């Protein structure tokens, strides 16, 4: 629910604060509250509003909520018709690194101020959707995240012309990735804009996010909605991009151990948080194990994986069955060593171990979380859902195995 200030009889409410020194430090004190109190008394029961700025005695009748509760869930806006435009204007005024596109406010596109489409030498990443969920999506524009965001009206998908304008404004020779949520309007409008841009010669790919686990399994073609997980997709893509960029400039590609070490540093820098540290530990332990060898064999890689798992377990505290990424990597390590000892071809052993990693990740559905953020969640909410960290570990491990297979044995038939 919302009410705008015109309803209250004022165009803007402004409270000026001064600082008052107290025994606990500096506390701001309002000096102009009279107008606000007088206005509030016109629209709320007198018992809910103090008679003066200094009167804090409650004269509420029994059962009546305090003023703060009466106002809970409401917003102060000037005009509902202008709320999206004013949000974008305020965002751009606040952050000098942002700008809005020519044609604003009819075309509601926020983009990085340092990006010029024809000269942009990276893949442009664009997202967008209906407004009303701020700071999504314009609030995620900036280095390491989105190149541009397209805003529709409140709860309405942005029009095709706005999406196309964003694509044209930021897309260079490397192309553009559209990351959208699984809503019919977004799929159709972004899809049409993508097809139009392709016909104009732009390289366009689109990813649709459907992460809403609160909904039942998909029935028909509608599927689950895209929600907060869309932000993670933005960041994951940029993280992968950072690795590729570092690979070109920093990685010693003729030195396997050194490259693993640099990958860990990149992941820690881009991913951050506990996961970033754990992956850097994983890579550091592998580097320490591998650098002892002048010629690295498949057995050395198996030993390095085993050392990495031991290091993550040592510092993170998790073990097999704790519902973490180790529940994907431990089975992979076991199968890899077993297959190599049995005389299997190293690539075949790698593929088999990646399948074990996927099976291990899937098995976390039946595990009780004993480590990580999942341990804070009630078990009934985790039932039938695999651990995200295990799924992610299995995904990159499988991708690495298939990449090696394709490189050495050609593409799969």
C-alpha positions in Angstrom: 0.0 0.0 0.0 1.2 3.5 -0.7 -0.1 7.1 -0.2 1.5 10.1 -1.8 2.2 13.5 -0.3 -0.4 15.3 -2.3 -3.0 13.3 -0.2 -1.5 14.7 2.9 -1.8 18.3 1.6 1.9 18.9 1.2 4.3 18.5 -1.7 7.3 17.4 0.3 8.0 16.6 4.0 11.4 17.8 5.1 12.8 17.3 8.6 16.1 19.1 9.3 18.3 17.5 11.9 20.9 19.0 14.2 23.4 17.1 16.4 23.0 17.0 20.1 25.8 15.8 22.3 24.7 13.1 24.8 26.5 10.8 27.2 26.3 8.1 24.5 27.6 10.2 21.6 26.1 12.4 18.9 22.4 12.0 18.2 20.5 13.8 15.5 17.5 15.8 16.7 14.7 17.0 14.5 14.1 20.7 14.6 11.2 21.1 12.1 8.5 18.6 13.0 5.6 20.8 13.6 4.3 20.7 10.0 4.6 16.9 9.9 2.8 16.5 13.2 0.0 18.9 12.2 -0.4 17.0 8.9 -0.5 13.6 10.6 -3.2 14.7 13.0 -5.5 15.5 10.0 -5.4 11.9 8.8 -4.8 9.7 11.8 -6.6 9.4 15.2 -5.5 12.1 17.6 -4.6 9.4 20.2 -1.9 8.1 17.8 -0.1 11.4 17.3 1.9 13.2 20.1 0.6 16.7 20.8 4.1 18.2 20.3 7.6 17.2 19.3 8.5 16.8 22.9 5.4 15.0 24.1 6.2 11.3 24.2 3.3 10.2 26.4 1.0 7.7 24.9 -2.7 8.6 25.0 -3.7 5.7 22.8 -7.0 3.9 23.6 -6.6 0.3 24.4 -6.3 -1.8 21.3 -5.2 1.0 19.1 -1.7 0.6 17.4 1.0 3.3 17.8 1.6 5.6 14.9 4.6 3.7 13.7 2.5 0.6 13.4 -0.3 2.5 11.7 2.2 3.7 9.1 4.0 0.4 8.7 4.2 -0.8 5.1 3.4 2.6 3.5 5.7 4.7 1.4 6.0 8.4 0.9 6.1 9.2 -2.8 5.2 12.3 -4.8 3.1 10.8 -7.6 2.6 7.1 -8.4 3.0 7.9 -12.1 6.4 9.3 -11.6 7.9 6.9 -9.1 10.0 4.9 -11.6 11.3 8.0 -13.3 12.2 9.6 -10.0 14.0 6.4 -8.7 16.2 6.4 -11.8 16.9 10.1 -11.6 17.9 9.8 -8.0 20.1 6.8 -8.6 22.0 8.5 -11.5 22.3 11.7 -9.4 23.7 9.7 -6.5 26.2 7.6 -8.4 28.4 9.5 -11.0 29.4 6.2 -12.6 25.9 5.8 -14.0 23.9 7.5 -16.7 20.5 7.1 -18.3 20.1 6.7 -22.0 18.9 9.3 -24.5 15.1 9.2 -24.7 14.6 9.0 -20.9 12.0 8.9 -19.4 10.2 7.2 -22.2 13.2 4.8 -22.5 14.1 3.8 -19.0 17.6 2.5 -19.3 20.4 2.9 -16.8 24.0 2.1 -18.1 27.5 2.5 -17.0 28.9 6.0 -17.8 32.2 4.5 -19.0 30.8 2.2 -21.6 30.5 3.2 -25.3 28.8 0.4 -27.3 30.9 0.3 -30.4 34.2 0.5 -28.5 33.3 -1.8 -25.6 35.7 -4.8 -25.7 33.9 -7.0 -23.2 30.6 -9.0 -23.4 27.8 -6.6 -22.4 25.5 -7.9 -19.7 21.9 -6.6 -19.6 19.1 -7.4 -17.3 15.8 -5.8 -16.5 12.1 -6.2 -15.8 9.2 -4.6 -14.2 9.8 -1.9 -11.5 8.6 -2.1 -8.0 11.4 -4.3 -6.7 14.1 -1.7 -6.3 17.1 -1.7 -6.2 16.5 -4.3 -9.0 17.6 -3.9 -11.6 19.2 -0.5 -12.1 20.9 -0.7 -8.7 23.1 -3.6 -9.9 24.7 -1.7 -12.8 28.4 -1.1 -12.4 31.8 -2.8 -12.7 31.7 -6.5 -12.0 27.9 -6.6 -12.5 25.5 -5.3 -15.2 26.5 -3.1 -18.1 22.9 -1.8 -18.4 19.5 -2.4 -16.9 16.1 -1.8 -18.5 13.2 -0.8 -16.3 9.5 -1.3 -17.2 6.6 0.4 -15.4 5.6 -1.0 -12.0 5.1 -4.8 -12.3 5.3 -4.5 -16.1 7.9 -5.8 -18.5 10.0 -3.1 -20.3 8.9 -2.4 -23.9 10.8 -4.0 -26.7 12.1 -0.6 -28.0 13.7 0.2 -24.6 15.5 -3.2 -24.5 16.7 -2.8 -28.1 18.0 0.7 -27.3 20.0 -0.7 -24.4 21.5 -3.5 -26.6 22.5 -1.0 -29.3 24.0 1.4 -26.7 26.4 -1.0 -24.9 27.1 -3.9 -27.2 30.5 -4.1 -28.9 32.2 -6.8 -31.0 32.2 -9.3 -28.1 28.4 -9.4 -28.1 25.7 -9.2 -25.4 24.2 -11.5 -22.8 20.6 -10.9 -21.7 19.8 -12.3 -18.2 16.1 -12.3 -17.5 13.6 -13.8 -15.2 11.0 -16.5 -16.1 8.0 -14.2 -16.6 6.1 -14.5 -19.9 6.3 -10.7 -20.6 10.0 -10.6 -20.0 10.6 -13.7 -22.2 8.6 -12.3 -25.0 9.8 -8.7 -24.9 13.5 -9.5 -24.4 13.1 -12.4 -26.9 11.8 -10.1 -29.6 14.4 -7.5 -28.9 17.1 -10.2 -29.1 15.9 -11.4 -32.5 15.7 -7.9 -33.9 19.3 -7.2 -32.6 20.5 -10.5 -34.2 19.0 -9.4 -37.5 21.0 -6.2 -37.2 24.3 -8.1 -36.8 24.7 -8.2 -33.0 25.8 -11.3 -31.2 23.1 -12.0 -28.6 22.6 -14.8 -26.1 19.9 -15.0 -23.5 19.7 -16.8 -20.1 16.4 -17.3 -18.3 16.5 -17.7 -14.5 13.8 -19.7 -12.8 15.0 -20.1 -9.2 11.7 -19.8 -7.2 11.8 -23.0 -5.2 8.7 -21.9 -3.3 6.5 -22.9 -6.2 5.8 -26.6 -7.0 7.6 -28.3 -9.8 6.7 -26.8 -13.2 3.4 -27.7 -14.8 3.1 -26.9 -18.5 5.5 -24.3 -19.9 5.1 -21.6 -17.3 7.7 -22.9 -14.9 9.1 -21.2 -11.8 9.6 -17.5 -11.6 13.0 -15.8 -11.5 13.6 -14.1 -8.2 16.7 -13.1 -6.1 18.8 -15.9 -7.7 19.0 -13.7 -10.8 21.5 -11.5 -8.9 23.7 -14.5 -8.3 23.6 -15.3 -12.0 24.8 -11.7 -12.8 27.7 -12.2 -10.4 28.6 -15.8 -11.4 28.8 -14.7 -15.1 31.0 -11.8 -14.2 33.2 -14.1 -12.0 33.7 -16.5 -14.9 34.5 -13.5 -17.2 37.1 -12.3 -14.7 38.8 -15.7 -14.8 38.9 -15.6 -18.6 40.3 -12.1 -18.5 43.0 -13.0 -16.0 43.8 -16.1 -18.0 44.7 -13.9 -20.9 46.9 -11.5 -18.9 48.2 -13.2 -15.7 48.0 -17.0 -15.9 51.2 -18.9 -16.7 49.5 -21.2 -19.1 52.7 -23.3 -19.6 52.8 -23.9 -15.8 49.8 -26.1 -14.6 50.6 -25.6 -10.9 51.0 -21.8 -11.2 47.8 -21.5 -13.2 45.8 -23.4 -10.5 47.3 -21.0 -8.0 46.2 -17.9 -10.0 42.7 -19.4 -10.5 42.3 -19.6 -6.7 43.3 -15.9 -6.3 40.9 -14.8 -9.0 38.0 -16.7 -7.5 38.7 -15.3 -4.0 38.8 -11.8 -5.5 35.6 -12.1 -7.5 33.5 -14.4 -5.4 34.4 -13.1 -1.9 32.8 -14.4 1.2 33.5 -17.9 2.7 33.1 -19.6 -0.7 35.9 -17.5 -2.2 38.3 -18.3 0.6 37.5 -22.1 0.5 38.1 -22.2 -3.2 41.4 -20.4 -2.8 42.4 -22.8 -0.1 41.4 -25.7 -2.5 43.6 -24.2 -5.2 46.5 -23.3 -2.9 46.7 -26.9 -1.6 46.6 -28.3 -5.2 49.4 -25.8 -6.2 51.6 -27.0 -3.3 51.1 -30.6 -4.2 51.6 -30.1 -8.0 54.7 -27.8 -7.9 56.8 -30.6 -6.4 56.7 -32.4 -9.8 58.7 -31.5 -12.9 56.3 -33.5 -15.0 52.7 -33.7 -13.9 50.9 -37.1 -14.4 47.3 -38.1 -13.9 48.3 -39.6 -10.6 49.8 -36.3 -9.5 46.5 -34.6 -10.3 44.7 -37.2 -8.2 47.0 -36.6 -5.3 46.5 -32.8 -5.7 42.7 -33.2 -5.5 43.1 -35.3 -2.4 45.3 -32.7 -0.8 42.9 -30.0 -1.7 40.0 -31.8 -0.1 42.1 -32.4 3.1 42.9 -28.7 3.3 39.3 -27.6 2.9 38.2 -30.1 5.5 41.0 -29.0 7.9 40.3 -25.3 7.8 36.5 -25.4 7.1 35.7 -28.1 9.5 33.5 -30.2 7.2 33.8 -33.8 6.3 31.9 -36.3 4.2 28.2 -36.3 5.0 28.1 -32.7 6.3 26.1 -31.5 3.2 28.8 -29.3 1.7 30.8 -29.2 -1.6 33.1 -31.9 -0.2 30.2 -34.4 -0.7 30.8 -33.9 -4.4 34.6 -33.8 -4.4 35.3 -36.7 -2.0 33.4 -39.3 -4.2 35.2 -37.8 -7.3 38.6 -38.2 -5.6 37.8 -41.7 -4.6 36.6 -42.8 -8.0 39.5 -41.0 -9.8 42.1 -42.9 -7.8 40.4 -46.2 -8.1 40.0 -45.9 -11.8 43.7 -44.9 -12.3 44.8 -47.8 -10.2 42.6 -50.2 -12.2 44.5 -49.1 -15.3 41.8 -46.9 -16.9 42.7 -44.3 -19.4 43.2 -41.0 -17.5 40.5 -39.2 -19.5 38.0 -42.1 -18.9 38.9 -42.0 -15.2 38.3 -38.2 -15.1 34.9 -38.6 -16.7 33.9 -41.4 -14.3 35.0 -39.3 -11.3 32.9 -36.3 -12.6 29.9 -38.6 -12.7 30.7 -39.6 -9.1 30.8 -35.9 -8.2 27.3 -35.3 -9.7 26.0 -38.4 -7.8 27.5 -37.1 -4.6 25.9 -33.7 -5.0 22.6 -35.3 -5.6 23.0 -37.5 -2.5 23.0 -34.3 -0.3 19.3 -34.2 -0.6 19.1 -36.8 2.1 21.7 -35.3 4.3 21.3 -33.2 7.4 23.4 -30.0 7.2 26.2 -29.9 9.7 28.2 -27.0 8.2 27.8 -23.9 6.1 24.7 -21.7 5.8 22.4 -24.6 5.3 23.0 -25.6 8.9 20.9 -22.6 9.9 17.9 -23.8 8.0 15.2 -26.1 9.3 15.8 -29.7 7.9 12.2 -29.8 6.5 13.1 -26.9 4.2 16.1 -28.7 2.8 14.4 -32.0 2.1 14.6 -33.0 -1.6 16.9 -30.0 -2.4 20.6 -30.7 -3.0 23.3 -28.6 -1.4 24.1 -25.6 -3.7 27.8 -25.8 -2.9 28.0 -29.4 -3.8 26.0 -28.8 -7.0 28.4 -26.0 -8.0 31.5 -28.1 -7.3 30.1 -31.0 -9.3 29.2 -28.6 -12.2 32.7 -27.1 -12.6 34.4 -30.5 -12.1 32.2 -32.0 -14.8 32.9 -29.1 -17.1 36.6 -29.6 -16.6 36.4 -33.3 -17.3 34.4 -32.8 -20.5 36.7 -30.0 -21.7 39.7 -32.3 -21.3 37.9 -35.1 -23.1 37.0 -32.9 -26.0 40.5 -31.5 -26.2 42.2 -34.9 -26.2 39.6 -37.2 -27.7 37.5 -34.9 -29.8 33.9 -33.9 -29.3 31.4 -36.4 -28.0 29.4 -38.3 -30.6 
